[in-house]
């Protein structure tokens, strides 16, 4: 009897070691997908700062100036890439929106490495003793996905990334994202994509997510019910001025059997965020454009 107990404990210990070994590296397969409450997705808002009352101007002659309006993540050797204003506009306070930009409120320095890349931001500066706000638009180069609802029965089986906060630009990774090979990753001149959950099927060069195979791989479980949601990390390196610095974003995915069963609150949420992206609009000071939400339905 004693031997059986010891044997059972040993098996439990080995199982725990296995789970830890599989999950300790953020770029390896997760043993269990991280489940997400859909209600928490719809409520994900937190203030990024409140601007003082007064006038605002996009053409401030004495406001802070950054080198470029399109900033690349050029982090190397594990060091953060910091971008500072080129000039000294004097003492004041910096603000930014939407949420995601890691900005020093006193110096205006931006930690690009720790910020959400692939997004468009407004940086605001208010000089001490005034209520005048100088505004500047900045884009952090990178990839993202459009919030969307996909009906597999209508052949809406893939989600493709877009780059530099602009849907009009062509893919910088490959001319035709549908032609790349998951196993063809031998070129240093190509982009590289992977996920924290291997059940989420992503093309390694283009970053296209195969939603049909993701569902077939049981990423949502063997028998998912309506509203089953997961969150997955997408890691990527781009063949641009970032020199293939490792970048990361989280993507939320939710399953429903039919499009008609998707709650209206989810539909409205997706449509609003999608409209902001298509029209290149910034969401409110409260809003958070990340993570993008991809809804998958069978019919």
N, C-alpha and C positions, 0 to 999 in steps of 0.2 A: 504493500500500500504506500509506504514511504517513497519507494522508487518511482511510482506513478506520479506522485505530487511533484517530486523534483523534476521529472521529465516535463510535466505540464508547465512548470515555472520556467524551465529552460526554453521551451517553445515560445512562451509569451515574451521572454527577454529578446530572443532572436527576431521576433516579429517587430518589436519596438525599434531595434537597431536598424532593421531594413527600412522601416518607414522613415526614420531620421535620415538615413543615407540617401534616400530617394528625394527628399524634400529640402535638404540643406542648401543645394545649389539652385539659385533662382531661375536658371535656364534649363533645368531638367524637368522631366515629367512629374507632375503632382500626382500623388497616389489617389487623393480624393479631390475633386474640383471644389473650389471655394464657392459655397452657395451664398446668394445675395437676396435680401428681402426686396421685392420690387417696390414696395412702398417707400423704402429708404432711398431708392434711386430718385423717385419723383420729388423728394423733399431735400435733395442735396444742394443746399444753398447756404452760404455764409458770407457776411459782409467783408469786402476787401478794403474798406475805408470810406469815410464820408468826407466829401470835399466841402470846404467852406463856401458860404454864399459869396457871390461876386461874379465878375465877368470871366470868360474863358476865351482863349485865342490860340489857334493853331499856328500862327505866324509871329511868335514873340521874338523880337530881335535880340533881346538880352536873356532869353531862356536857355536852359541846358541843351546842348547839342551832342548827339551821339554820332559816331563815325558813319554808320550806315543805317538805313531803315530796315534792312534785312540782315539779321545777325545770325551767324553760324556758331554751333557748339564746337569749339576747337580745343576741347580739353585733351590733354596728352599726359601720359605717364601717371594717370590717376589723379591729376591735379584739376581743380575746378577752373573753368574758364570764366573770368570776371571782365565785364565791360563797364568802363567808367565814362562819364560825360567828358568831352574833349575840352570844354571850357569850365570856368568857375562862375556860375550865375550869382554867387553870394549865398548867404545863409537862408535856409528855407526848409520846406518839407516836401518830400516826393510821395506820390500816390500812384497806384496803377490799377487797372481793371481790364478784363475780367480776372478772376482768381487764377493763380498759376504762375505769376511772375515773382521770382524771389528778388525783391528790390530793397536796398538799404534806404530807409526813409530820410536819412540825413545827408548821405553822400551821393545818392542816385546811382550807386554801383549795382549792376545786375549780375547775379550768379546764374549764368546761362546753363551751366551743367545741372543745377538743382531745380531749374524752372521747367515748366511744361512747354516743350518745344512743339513746333508745327502750328503755332497759334498767333493770332493778331492781338496786340495789346495797345492800350493808350497809357502813356506815362504822363503824369501831371506834376507840375512844380508850382508851389505857392511861396513866393518870397516873403520873408518875415516883415511884418508891418504893413502888408497889403492883403487884398482879397482877390487879386488878379491871378488867374490860373493859366499857366503856359502848358499847352498840350502838344504831345508828339506821338505819332503812330509808329510802332515798332512791330516787326514780325520776327519771331524766332524760328529759324529754318528747321524743318523736320516733317514727319509724316503724321497723318491722322486718318480717321475713318468718318464718313458721314453718318449721322444718326439716321436709321432707316428701318423699314419693315419689309422683310423679304418673304415672298410666297413661293415655296419650292415647287409647288404644282404648276406655277406659271414660269418656270425656268429661271427664277430669280435666285440663283444658287451660289453667287459669289459676292463678296464685299471687297472692293479694291481701295487701297489707300490713295489719298491725295497729298500734295506736298506744298509746303510754304504757305499754308492758309489760303490757297488759291485753287479752286476746282478747274480753272481754265488752263492751267499748266499741264503739259504732258508728263508722263511718268519719267523721272530721272533715272530709273533703274533698268528698264528694258522697253524696247519699242512696242512689243505686244505682250502684255502681262499674262495672256492665256497660253503662251508658247513656252514659258520657262519650265525647266525640269527640276523637280524637288531634289534630285540627287546630283544635279550639275551645279556644284558650288566651288569650282576650281579656279575661278578667275578673280584676280585681285581688283579688277576694274568694275566688279558688279556689287550691287547692294546685297545685304545679308539680313534675313528676317528669321526669327524663331519665336517660340512661345513657351511660357512656363508650364503649359499643359499640353502634352503631345496629342491628346485627343482632339484638340482644336487644330484642324488641318490648315496650315498656312504654306504658301509657296515661298521657298527660301530666297528667291531672287526678287520677285515682284512685290511680295507682301500681300498678295491676294488670298483672302480667307475662303476656303471651300466650305460653305455652310452645309451643303448636303452631306459631305463626308464627315463633317464635324458631328452632325446629328447621328449618322450611321456609326460613328466611333463611340457612341454613348457618352458624349461629353456632358450631357445633362442627366445621365443615369440611364439604366436599362429601360425603364418605363416612365418617362418624364410626364408630369402633370402640368396643366396650364399654370403659367407663372413661375416655372422653375427657372432660376437665373443663376448664372455663374459669372465670375470675374476672372479674367486672364491677363497676364502681363505679356506684352509684345516687345521683344528686344530687337533693335535694328541698327545697322550701320549703313550710311548712305554714301554713294560715290559722288560727293560734291565737295565744297570748300570745308566741310567739317572733317575731312580727311579720315572718314570712317570711324569717328568717335562713337563709342557705344552709347545708345540712347534707349529710352524705355517709355512706354505708355501703357496704361491699363485700359482694357476694353470690357464693357459689360454686355452680356448676351442673355437673352431671355426667350423661352420657348412657349408657344401656344399651338394647339392643334389646328385651329382655324383662324383666319384673319378676323372673322366676325366675333371671335371670342376675346380679342385683344381689348382690354378696358379702354374706354374713351379717354381717360386721364393719361394713359400711356401713349395713345395716338396723338393727343394734343402736345404732349411733351416732346415726342419725336418730331412732329411737324414744326414746332416752334424753333427747336435747335437746328433742324435742317434748313429752315428758312434763313436763319442767321448766317449759316455757312454759305449758302448759295448767293445771298445778297451781300456777302462780305460785311456783315454788320456785327458790331460788338453787342453782346448781351448786357444786361443791366449790371450795375456795380455789385449787386448781390450774387449774380449768377456764376456758375462754374461750368465751362464747356466740356470738361473732362470728368469722368471717362465717357467716350461716345457709347451710345446704346444701340445695339443691333438686335432687332426682334426677328425671330425665325418662326414661320408657320408652315404647316404642311400644305394647307389649301386655303 
